[in-house]
């Protein structure tokens, strides 16, 4: 079959783009021909629909007025017209691509579930109806899971969410990435969906230390004995990065237990050594980023933002060396993954594949879909409160997590045993090979 994987953006380091890359490879291994359709292409090839762009100015204005406050339109009717006008542009271009490339099946990713692109949801549903192309919607997140989309400020948006996010149609099947979403979809729409978890390419060693990244620590001003905690996610509120700051602050209280002792990597943690929380993902919430900086300053925690030298893949740019997200893992000693809400957890799995310890908050999907694998983790708990717009967990949880960090930093055998157990579990259950088998059951074998 000719299959089109569709999203607002591809070829970037966000979780959806990364997962689409794996689906493309798995489907091609089964003999299908696969292309991307997106609003922007990042570092890969795609059929571009400019009006589908993730940060299209008209869509940004629609989102602001639909979900925050109706300011830029004289009435709801005027906003509604803008939504449908943009939908018409997307629909026309999408139909042309489907027809020109003789697409048999499209796979919208989050386009028909999240509610970010109201116009896109209308356009894709109409294009499916008009072209009679089949669709399998890959739902990473639903609008009811996000605070922004859960309380529209205008009445017709509620109707659009109910009708198009997701649509119920004979040509549309549904795939969720976790059991919670599958159950909720059944409850709300009486729709049966398959569950396909996120996976990783174990067949290709993407996270390696080599000549390209061997000097990355030095370029960032870090010494070999410095302890790097890597926050590889985008910078948005639900990632609860303040918990990573709290963990470092707690470990700094135990710094005397590290001083002049040999770390697992062979270097001694000396008087001038330091702990650093490195941020590798895009800053998509400047106000939250400012709060994190102020919070880290107050806690005495070192933040280092390397996002300006991280991209989807390695490249040279204006004489500057640009690293892949995988290169960021090469400098890490421990990965932090304190998100309070995830559809699955790409960066969690990446840490496992990189054979790195991971400090994680046990968000709801972790408890239902990941905990049953029995990975070894540094737990940040599963209950939290919010204080002054920041997420908090109990102090004793952080104290225990800091003790566990010491074990991973000082005991080489303990570290090796636990990260290898994790790698073995993930390679068995969450590889592209396992994805290929799951998708073949849904899409069939393209070679036949």
Secondary structure as UniProt FT lines:
FT   STRAND          2..7
FT   HELIX           15..29
FT   TURN            30..31
FT   STRAND          33..38
FT   TURN            42..43
FT   STRAND          47..48
FT   HELIX           50..52
FT   TURN            54..55
FT   HELIX           57..63
FT   HELIX           64..68
FT   HELIX           76..100
FT   TURN            101..102
FT   STRAND          105..109
FT   TURN            111..113
FT   HELIX           118..131
FT   STRAND          134..139
FT   HELIX           143..145
FT   HELIX           147..150
FT   HELIX           155..164
FT   TURN            165..166
FT   TURN            170..171
FT   STRAND          172..176
FT   HELIX           179..189
FT   STRAND          194..195
FT   TURN            202..203
FT   TURN            211..215
FT   HELIX           216..219
FT   TURN            220..221
FT   TURN            224..225
FT   STRAND          227..231
FT   HELIX           237..239
FT   HELIX           242..252
FT   TURN            253..254
FT   HELIX           255..257
FT   TURN            258..260
FT   STRAND          261..262
FT   TURN            264..265
FT   STRAND          268..269
FT   TURN            271..272
FT   STRAND          275..279
FT   HELIX           286..299
FT   STRAND          302..305
FT   HELIX           307..309
FT   STRAND          310..311
FT   STRAND          315..317
FT   TURN            318..319
FT   STRAND          320..324
FT   HELIX           325..329
FT   TURN            330..331
FT   STRAND          334..337
FT   HELIX           346..353
FT   TURN            354..355
FT   STRAND          357..360
FT   HELIX           364..365
FT   HELIX           366..370
FT   HELIX           371..373
FT   STRAND          378..379
FT   STRAND          385..387
FT   TURN            388..389
FT   STRAND          390..392
FT   HELIX           395..410
FT   HELIX           412..429
FT   HELIX           432..443
FT   TURN            446..447
//
